[in-house]
C-alpha cells in the first residue's frame, strides 16, 4: 500500500427513510476542520434510493462534494449491500480518512468496512485531530474501562477509520453553491446481498432525544430505587427538562436505555445538567462533561462528580430534590 495515494476525508451520511441522521451533519462539521487542516476535500457518501434531494443539505453542512449511490437495493440498510458499495468506492478513489456515526447502523457497518479494506477502526471517539506532516488521524477514546483516554493511530493502513457518537461534535453551516454532486455507479448482484429486508415494523414509543434537551435531571445508583425516580421526573417537569440516568440506573431498570448518559449511552450538552446520586465515574462524565452548568447532588462530598460540578450540594437526594421542586414551582408562580 502506497500511503501517499490516499487523500481526502470522507463522511458516511447516514439516512433513514429519507431523513439524514444528525450525527452525519455533526461529523461533516468536524470533517470540515480536519480536511481544511490537511488541505484536502471533504466528501459525503450518500447511499439509498431516491435520496439525491438530500445532497444539498450535506453541502450546506460542510461537504465539498457528495457521492450519491442510488439504487433500489440500498433503500433499506443491509450490511452486505452498503459494505460492498462503500468498499468499491474506497478502493477506486482512495480516501485517507473515513468517519462513520456510532449509531446502531454505523456500529454494524464500520467494522465490516474496516475488515474488508484491511484497515484499522477506532470506535466511539470523543476527540479527533490529525498530524499534518504524516496525514495520520489521531483518534482519542476512553480505554481500560474508562480509566484513561487513549489516542490511537493507524500509520500503516488506509483509509483510517473512526466512529463517533451523536452529540460529540458541532454542526457547521456553509455555502453549498460550490458543492459538487456526483451520482456514482452501483454494482450490486443478488449474490452480493445475503440478507433481504422483507418488512419493517416500528415499535411506537414516546421517546425524547436527551441529546437535544436543554435541561437534564439525571439519576444514578444513589437515587435508591425506581420509585425515587418519580422525584426526578417531578423536578424535570418543574424545570421544563427531561430525566436521564447513569449506566447503573439503566442496569437496575430504573430508567430506559434510551435515556442513558455516558460512554455506553448518549453524549449530551445541555444548558443545565443536574446529577443526582451519581458518583461521577469517567465513563459517565465522558457523556456530560461539556454541559454548560453542572449541578451535583450527592451524600459524599468526595465523590468524583463534585470535581466536575460547577455547584455541589452535599445531602440526601430524597431531601434535596423536594426542596428544589418547591423552589422551582415558586419561581414559576412568581413569573
Secondary structure, DSSP 8 states (H G I E B T S, - for coil): --GGG---EEEE--EETTEE-HHHHHHHHHHHHHHHHHT--EEEEEEESS-GGGHHHHHHTT-SEEEEEE-GGGSS--HHHHHHHHHHHHHHH--SEEEEE-SHHHHHHHHHHHHHTT--EEEEESEEEE-TTT--EEEEEEETTTTEEEEE--TTSSSEEEEE-TTSS-------TT-EEEE------GGG-----------------GGG-SEEEEE-GGG-SGGGHHHHHHHHHHHT-EEEE-HHHHHTTSS-GGGBBSTTSB----SEEEEES----HHHHTTTTT-SEEEEEES-TTSTHHHH-SEEEES-HHHHHHHHHHHHHHHHHH-
